[in-house]
Amino acid sequence: MDRVILHVDMDAFFSAVEVADNPRLKGKPVIVGGKSERGVVSTCSYEARKYGVRSAMPIYKAKVLCPNGVFLPVRYGRYVEVSKEVFKILFSITENVEKVSIDEAYLDVTDINEDPKLIALKIKSKVLMTLGLTISVGISYNKFLAKLASDWNKPNGLKVITKEMIPMILYPLPIERVHGLGKQSARKLHNIGIRTIEDLYGLPKKYFSEYFGKFGIEIYDRIRGIDNREVVLERERKSVGKEITLKEDTKDIIELKSYIKEFSNFIAQYLEKNNICGKTITVKIKTASFENHTKSKTFNKFISSEKEIYEEGCKILDEINIKEYIRLIGVTISSLDNNNLQQLTFY
């Protein structure tokens, strides 16, 4: 029996919440991400997208493209409140829910003896009536195709992809739509004339493993409608971190290290509160020309104290060859584990 997977994705979630809370914003180009020229767009309404505004775009650029936009600061606490209500609705349908992010999830409804379309319509209706928000739903027999379907006719979309539609329905899609195929790989493929999934489909299986490495066979399978990933009911947090976009670009190492100190304090408090520790420290910087650089270091032991995180973060920063002014800096700890288990192992 084929699985029945739903992928649900809230439409322009942050901006949609702002409109629901303030109906006077309806129909206007709402851009969430702060009013500072130094910030970036978190989410924007579909009205703003018509002007070319996109997530992760610098605010100053968004203002050039959409000078009449309504620019609002991020109210993350409010979005978390609404997200919890959305997930209550999802869990009222089934316990088999995998939370992907604050506004996105997979549901495995294989064991529910009901038309999947009716299940999707029930979710959409409850979210709209309870919260005044729209949600797009994709239905298929695996996660890759369900996610593809939910994005098919946003906003407020509903799409079913069946086995009979594969591979023809995928052929016209750009290769960027293949989950697991990154921007860098896509650029390389463009350089050799491969732009659509149909172009990619014609390549031999051996090429995928040689070109894409360990994920090559997964990409080969996915464009053929094969994806065996299960809906994971509880997702473990893989990292803890914090970053900031600076008010002014800087090359001052002392100033940058002061931010590492602040982040180390935040991370250490989180680790202590959740009784976890980590082995890998990553420092991220973004230059004034918007180039991202990351450098990581993995240790033989687990660490969790502010002092250790700060010292190692500073060492990593010293190893980064900073030639340009920096506009963003961040620190992350990953390779997490339960602190009690580590203490037991040690003793």
C-alpha positions in Angstrom: 0.0 0.0 0.0 1.3 3.4 -0.9 1.8 6.0 1.8 -0.3 9.1 1.9 1.8 12.1 2.8 0.5 15.7 3.2 2.9 18.7 3.2 1.3 21.8 4.8 2.8 25.2 4.4 1.4 28.5 5.7 1.2 31.2 3.1 3.6 34.2 3.7 3.2 33.3 7.4 4.7 36.3 9.3 3.1 38.9 7.0 -0.2 37.0 7.0 -0.3 37.1 10.8 0.3 40.9 10.7 -2.7 41.3 8.3 -4.9 39.0 10.4 -4.1 41.1 13.5 -4.6 44.4 11.6 -7.1 44.0 8.8 -6.4 47.5 7.5 -3.2 46.0 6.0 -5.2 43.7 3.7 -4.3 44.1 0.1 -1.2 46.1 0.9 2.5 45.1 0.3 3.5 44.1 3.8 7.2 43.4 4.4 8.3 41.9 7.7 11.9 42.3 8.7 12.3 45.6 10.5 12.6 49.2 9.5 16.4 49.4 9.7 18.3 49.7 6.5 20.7 47.1 7.9 18.1 44.3 8.2 16.8 41.7 5.8 13.3 40.7 4.8 11.9 37.8 6.8 8.7 37.4 5.0 6.6 39.5 2.7 3.0 39.4 1.4 2.2 38.3 -2.1 1.3 41.9 -2.9 5.0 42.8 -2.1 6.3 39.9 -4.1 4.8 41.4 -7.3 7.4 44.1 -6.9 10.2 41.6 -6.8 10.6 41.6 -3.0 11.8 38.2 -1.6 12.8 36.7 1.7 16.4 37.3 2.8 16.6 40.4 0.6 18.2 43.5 2.3 15.6 45.9 3.5 17.2 48.8 1.7 16.8 46.9 -1.6 13.2 46.1 -0.8 12.5 49.8 -0.2 13.9 50.6 -3.6 11.7 47.9 -5.3 8.6 48.7 -3.2 8.7 52.2 -1.8 5.1 52.1 -0.8 5.5 48.9 1.2 4.4 48.6 4.8 7.6 47.7 6.7 7.1 46.0 10.0 9.4 44.6 12.7 9.5 40.9 13.4 7.1 39.9 16.3 8.5 36.4 16.7 6.6 35.7 19.9 3.3 36.4 18.2 4.1 34.1 15.3 5.0 31.3 17.8 1.6 31.7 19.5 -0.2 31.4 16.1 2.0 28.5 15.1 1.0 26.6 18.2 -2.7 27.0 17.2 -2.0 25.7 13.7 -0.2 22.6 15.0 -3.1 22.0 17.4 -5.3 21.7 14.3 -2.8 19.4 12.6 -2.5 17.1 15.7 -6.3 16.9 15.8 -6.1 15.2 12.4 -3.3 12.7 13.3 -0.5 12.2 15.7 1.9 11.5 12.8 3.1 15.1 12.4 6.6 16.1 11.6 7.3 19.8 12.4 9.7 21.1 9.8 9.6 24.8 10.9 7.3 27.3 12.6 4.9 27.3 9.6 5.5 24.0 7.8 4.9 20.3 8.5 4.5 16.8 7.0 1.5 14.6 8.0 1.3 10.8 7.4 -2.4 10.1 7.0 -2.0 6.6 5.4 -4.0 4.9 8.2 -6.9 7.4 8.1 -9.8 5.9 6.1 -10.8 9.1 4.4 -10.2 10.8 1.1 -6.9 12.8 1.5 -8.4 15.7 -0.4 -11.2 15.9 2.2 -8.5 15.8 5.0 -6.7 18.7 3.3 -9.9 20.7 2.9 -10.7 20.1 6.6 -7.3 21.5 7.6 -7.6 24.5 5.3 -11.1 25.2 6.6 -10.1 25.0 10.3 -7.1 27.2 9.9 -9.1 29.8 8.0 -12.0 29.8 10.4 -10.0 29.7 13.6 -7.1 32.0 12.7 -8.1 33.8 9.5 -5.1 32.5 7.6 -4.6 30.4 4.5 -2.5 27.3 4.2 -1.3 25.4 1.1 -1.4 21.6 1.1 0.3 19.1 -1.1 -0.7 15.4 -1.3 1.4 12.6 -2.6 2.9 9.2 -1.8 6.3 10.6 -0.5 7.7 13.7 1.1 9.5 15.1 -1.9 6.4 15.1 -4.1 4.1 16.3 -1.3 6.3 19.3 -0.7 6.5 20.0 -4.4 2.7 19.8 -4.6 2.1 22.3 -1.7 4.2 24.9 -3.6 2.4 24.2 -6.9 -0.3 26.9 -6.8 0.3 29.0 -3.7 -1.3 30.8 -2.0 -4.2 28.8 -0.6 -3.2 25.9 -2.9 -4.2 22.3 -3.0 -2.5 19.8 -5.3 -2.3 16.0 -5.6 0.6 14.3 -7.4 0.1 10.6 -8.1 2.4 7.9 -9.4 0.8 8.0 -12.8 1.9 11.6 -13.2 5.6 10.7 -12.8 7.9 11.6 -14.4 6.1 13.7 -17.0 4.8 16.3 -14.4 8.4 16.9 -13.2 10.0 17.4 -16.6 9.3 21.1 -17.1 10.4 22.1 -13.6 13.7 23.9 -13.0 16.4 21.7 -11.4 16.4 24.1 -8.4 13.1 22.5 -7.3 14.8 19.2 -6.5 15.2 18.8 -2.8 18.9 18.3 -1.9 20.3 20.0 -5.0 22.0 23.2 -3.8 22.5 26.5 -5.6 26.2 25.8 -6.3 25.4 22.5 -8.0 22.6 24.1 -9.9 25.0 26.7 -11.3 27.4 24.1 -12.4 24.7 22.2 -14.2 23.5 25.4 -15.9 27.0 25.8 -17.2 26.7 22.5 -19.1 23.2 23.2 -20.4 21.1 21.4 -17.8 18.3 23.5 -16.6 15.1 21.4 -16.2 14.4 18.1 -14.5 14.0 16.6 -18.0 17.5 17.5 -18.8 18.7 16.0 -15.5 16.6 12.9 -16.1 18.7 11.9 -19.1 22.0 11.6 -17.3 23.3 8.1 -16.4 23.0 7.0 -12.7 26.8 6.8 -12.4 27.1 10.5 -13.2 24.9 11.4 -10.2 27.2 9.6 -7.7 30.3 11.1 -9.3 29.0 14.6 -9.6 26.9 15.0 -6.4 28.7 12.6 -4.1 26.9 10.7 -1.4 23.5 12.5 -2.1 23.7 11.7 -5.8 21.7 8.6 -5.8 19.0 10.3 -3.7 18.7 13.0 -6.3 18.6 10.3 -9.0 15.7 8.6 -7.2 13.7 11.7 -6.4 13.4 12.9 -10.0 12.0 9.4 -10.6 9.4 9.8 -7.9 11.3 7.7 -5.3 11.7 9.1 -1.7 11.7 6.6 1.2 12.1 9.2 4.0 9.7 8.6 6.8 7.6 11.3 8.6 9.7 11.8 11.8 7.5 12.5 14.7 10.1 14.2 17.0 12.9 16.2 15.4 16.0 16.7 17.6 17.6 20.1 17.6 20.8 19.9 15.7 22.4 23.2 16.7 22.1 26.3 18.9 23.3 29.7 17.7 22.8 33.4 17.4 23.7 36.0 14.9 23.3 39.8 14.3 23.4 42.2 11.5 25.6 45.1 12.6 24.4 48.7 12.6 27.6 49.6 10.8 30.0 47.5 8.8 33.3 46.9 10.6 36.7 45.2 10.4 37.3 45.8 14.1 38.3 42.4 15.6 37.7 43.6 19.2 34.1 44.6 18.3 33.5 41.4 16.5 34.8 39.4 19.5 32.5 41.3 21.8 29.6 39.9 19.8 31.1 36.4 20.1 31.1 37.0 23.9 27.4 38.0 23.9 26.5 35.0 21.7 28.5 32.6 23.9 26.6 33.7 27.0 23.3 33.1 25.2 24.3 29.7 23.9 25.7 28.6 27.2 22.5 29.5 29.0 20.5 27.5 26.5 22.7 24.5 26.8 22.5 24.6 30.6 18.8 25.0 30.6 18.3 22.0 28.3 21.1 20.0 29.8 23.0 19.5 26.5 26.5 20.1 25.2 28.2 20.2 21.8 31.4 19.3 20.0 31.4 21.7 17.0 31.7 25.5 17.0 31.0 27.4 13.8 31.6 31.1 13.2 29.7 32.8 10.4 30.3 36.1 8.8 28.7 38.0 6.0 30.7 40.7 4.2 29.6 44.1 3.1 29.2 42.6 -0.4 26.8 40.0 1.0 29.2 37.0 0.7 28.8 34.4 3.5 31.8 32.7 5.0 31.7 30.0 7.7 34.5 28.2 9.5 34.0 25.3 12.0 36.1 23.4 14.5 35.2 20.0 16.0 36.7 19.0 19.3 37.5 15.6 20.9 35.4 16.5 23.9 32.0 18.1 24.5 31.8 21.7 25.7 29.1 23.8 27.1 30.5 26.7 29.2 30.5 30.3 28.1 34.3 30.6 28.5 35.0 27.6 26.2 32.6 28.7 23.5 33.9 32.2 23.6 37.6 31.2 23.5 37.2 28.8 20.7 34.9 31.2 18.8 37.6 33.9 19.0 40.3 31.4 17.8 38.2 30.5 14.8 37.6 34.2 14.0 41.3 34.8 14.1 41.8 32.1 11.5 39.4 33.8 9.1 41.1 36.0 6.6 39.0 39.2 6.9 39.7 41.4 3.9 36.3 43.2 3.6 34.1 45.0 6.1 31.7 42.7 8.0 28.0 43.3 8.2 26.9 40.2 10.0 28.5 37.8 12.5 27.1 34.7 14.2 28.2 31.7 16.4 26.7 28.2 16.4 27.4 25.1 18.4 26.3 21.7 16.9 27.0 17.9 17.3 24.8 18.1 20.4 24.3 15.4 23.0 22.7 15.0 26.4 25.1 16.3 29.1 24.2 13.5 31.6 25.1 10.9 29.1 28.5 12.5 28.5 29.2 12.7 32.2 28.4 9.0 32.6 30.6 8.1 29.6 33.5 10.2 31.1 33.3 8.5 34.6 
